[in-house]
Amino acid sequence: MSNLSYLNLESELYKKIGNTSSIDDEKRKNELKEELKDWTIIKAQDSNFWSGGLGAIAVKKGHDIVIGYRGTKLDAFR
């Protein structure tokens, strides 16, 4: 799940992961979409300069909610 926090998915809110278009790496897309296809993105914080490179995502399936974080990305400050 933490792999999702490395992707910019703010534009994909309320979509199931299997229906997202923002995952551009084919290998990663196939792995994530197959494994997590029924999970819905309910909140996403894309990594950018203003967030200090911090990214996060919250996904839901049924009554389960999982939150994934990623650390600071140093090139966000360049």
C-alpha angles and dihedrals in degrees: 000000000000089000087070091061088065090063126077102241105151089112091056099062116152093012124120111248089240089062100046122119099192096080101094104170104090097210093047091044093054093046096046097040094050096045098040104023095126096050118101123218106234100169135008134179111197117215112252143143094275093052092050089243094299114142132185141174137191120202132182136204116176107316094337121101123186125190121202127192134191127202130246116299108218096208088062085081096054 
